[in-house]
Amino acid sequence: MTAAGPAVALSQIGQIALTVRDLQTMLAFYRDTLGMKFLFEAPPRMAFFDCGGVRLLLGQEDKANPAHPASILYYKVPHIRAAFDALVARGVPVVEQPALVAKLPDHDLWLASLRDPEGNVFALMSEVPRA
């Protein structure tokens, strides 16, 4: 315990919020184009998805306070080339092709990045075990 109260150590992300301009367009993109598991909508300004136990909230921006650029979300995929090619075939714009970015002791880290309809960059990541 500290003078300010009990010690706190944050470690698990429960939800990530992404501010969007057009909720219905973005809901369709994340659900239909990216194939994410849609949980529910809280009209008129929010939609929620499950990303492997972490909730993604798409929230319509406040017109009085427009959004700033989003953080980059990294989605784990087992086979980066297959996932990347499938998204490109669905018309998702490419920022960076899949590339090996780090050779770690037990696996190789691959990354690729793409854009959603509002220009937010998101990335695919694959941790490929070494044989």
ZAPAVO-489647 format. One record per residue (C-alpha): x, y, z; residue number from 1. Coordinates in nm, 4 decimals, m for minus. Last residue first. Example, Ala and Ser with C-alpha at 12.3 -4.5 7.8 and 13.67 -1.06 7.14 Angstrom:
residues 2
       xx       yy       zz   n
   1.3670  m0.1060   0.7140   2
   1.2300  m0.4500   0.7800   1
end
This chain:
residues 131
       xx       yy       zz   n
   1.1347  m2.5827  m3.6351 131
   1.1078  m2.2170  m3.5290 130
   0.7642  m2.0993  m3.4236 129
   0.6016  m1.8268  m3.6374 128
   0.4676  m1.5347  m3.4370 127
   0.2281  m1.3674  m3.6776 126
   0.1151  m1.0084  m3.6651 125
  m0.1464  m0.8311  m3.8737 124
  m0.1709  m0.4550  m3.8501 123
  m0.4259  m0.1789  m3.8445 122
  m0.3958   0.1695  m3.9936 121
  m0.6942   0.4018  m3.9660 120
  m0.7763   0.5595  m4.3024 119
  m1.1531   0.5856  m4.2564 118
  m1.2314   0.2792  m4.4720 117
  m0.9790   0.0603  m4.2811 116
  m0.6123   0.0547  m4.3718 115
  m0.3492  m0.2239  m4.3943 114
  m0.0297  m0.3302  m4.2193 113
   0.1897  m0.6411  m4.2243 112
   0.4081  m0.7910  m3.9509 111
   0.6120  m1.1116  m3.9055 110
   0.7871  m1.2141  m3.5837 109
   1.0088  m1.5236  m3.6020 108
   1.0065  m1.7756  m3.3194 107
   1.2087  m1.9465  m3.0436 106
   1.5096  m1.7176  m2.9919 105
   1.3622  m1.4165  m3.1747 104
   1.4187  m1.3285  m3.5393 103
   1.2514  m0.9918  m3.5833 102
   1.0743  m0.7918  m3.8569 101
   0.9948  m1.0552  m4.1191 100
   0.7694  m0.8821  m4.3692  99
   0.4068  m0.8979  m4.4783  98
   0.3334  m0.6118  m4.7225  97
   0.2962  m0.2588  m4.5863  96
   0.0138  m0.0029  m4.6210  95
  m0.2320  m0.2142  m4.8195  94
  m0.5944  m0.1131  m4.8841  93
  m0.8626  m0.3725  m4.7998  92
  m1.0432  m0.4759  m5.1192  91
  m1.1680  m0.8197  m5.0152  90
  m0.8802  m0.9812  m5.2086  89
  m0.6438  m0.7671  m4.9965  88
  m0.8032  m0.9165  m4.6850  87
  m0.7593  m1.2752  m4.8099  86
  m0.3996  m1.2073  m4.9165  85
  m0.3107  m1.0699  m4.5725  84
  m0.4686  m1.3633  m4.3880  83
  m0.2926  m1.6191  m4.6118  82
   0.0422  m1.4366  m4.5879  81
   0.0146  m1.3944  m4.2106  80
  m0.0570  m1.7566  m4.1224  79
  m0.1434  m1.7974  m3.7512  78
  m0.2971  m1.4510  m3.7099  77
  m0.2584  m1.2085  m3.4197  76
  m0.4288  m0.8728  m3.4749  75
  m0.2273  m0.5582  m3.4009  74
  m0.4271  m0.2389  m3.3415  73
  m0.2528   0.0844  m3.4348  72
  m0.3534   0.3876  m3.2304  71
  m0.6105   0.6142  m3.3833  70
  m0.5667   0.9550  m3.5411  69
  m0.7455   1.2376  m3.3546  68
  m1.1220   1.2436  m3.3312  67
  m1.3428   1.5461  m3.3815  66
  m1.4675   1.7303  m3.0705  65
  m1.8015   1.9003  m3.1491  64
  m1.8912   1.6196  m3.3925  63
  m1.8409   1.3644  m3.1141  62
  m1.6899   1.0628  m3.2822  61
  m1.8915   0.7431  m3.3284  60
  m1.7462   0.4696  m3.1076  59
  m1.6165   0.1336  m3.2279  58
  m1.5463  m0.0719  m2.9170  57
  m1.3134  m0.3717  m2.9448  56
  m1.3450  m0.6251  m2.6627  55
  m1.0460  m0.8407  m2.5761  54
  m1.1309  m1.2095  m2.5342  53
  m1.0126  m1.3256  m2.8745  52
  m1.1179  m1.0062  m3.0485  51
  m1.4843  m0.9791  m2.9527  50
  m1.6682  m0.6904  m3.1192  49
  m1.8731  m0.3952  m2.9907  48
  m2.0680  m0.1179  m3.1647  47
  m2.1296   0.2349  m3.0303  46
  m2.2954   0.5695  m3.1210  45
  m2.6695   0.5387  m3.1863  44
  m2.7235   0.2817  m3.0727  43
  m2.5473   0.0346  m2.8436  42
  m2.4566  m0.2397  m3.0896  41
  m2.3746  m0.5963  m2.9965  40
  m2.1151  m0.8755  m3.0085  39
  m1.9841  m0.8901  m3.3646  38
  m1.7149  m1.1568  m3.4100  37
  m1.4669  m1.0141  m3.6578  36
  m1.4790  m1.1208  m4.0228  35
  m1.2489  m0.8444  m4.1517  34
  m1.4794  m0.7556  m4.4418  33
  m1.8149  m0.8383  m4.2818  32
  m1.7863  m0.7464  m3.9136  31
  m1.5032  m0.4886  m3.9142  30
  m1.6118  m0.3329  m4.2436  29
  m1.9872  m0.3449  m4.1710  28
  m1.9404  m0.1782  m3.8308  27
  m1.7111   0.0801  m3.9933  26
  m1.9699   0.1804  m4.2496  25
  m2.2439   0.1878  m3.9838  24
  m2.0355   0.3917  m3.7362  23
  m1.9317   0.6676  m3.9753  22
  m1.6687   0.8987  m3.8174  21
  m1.4850   0.6436  m3.6035  20
  m1.3156   0.6454  m3.2614  19
  m1.1511   0.3136  m3.1787  18
  m1.1871   0.1929  m2.8219  17
  m0.9897  m0.1027  m2.6883  16
  m1.1386  m0.3266  m2.4207  15
  m1.0237  m0.5670  m2.1494  14
  m0.6481  m0.5157  m2.1786  13
  m0.4624  m0.7118  m1.9132  12
  m0.1660  m0.5953  m1.7053  11
  m0.2368  m0.2929  m1.4859  10
  m0.0461  m0.2950  m1.1587   9
  m0.2147  m0.1109  m0.8728   8
  m0.0728  m0.0574  m0.5234   7
  m0.3372   0.0241  m0.2630   6
  m0.3809   0.3874  m0.1621   5
  m0.2110   0.7219  m0.2381   4
   0.0334   0.6874   0.0526   3
   0.1248   0.3476  m0.0869   2
   0.0000   0.0000   0.0000   1
end
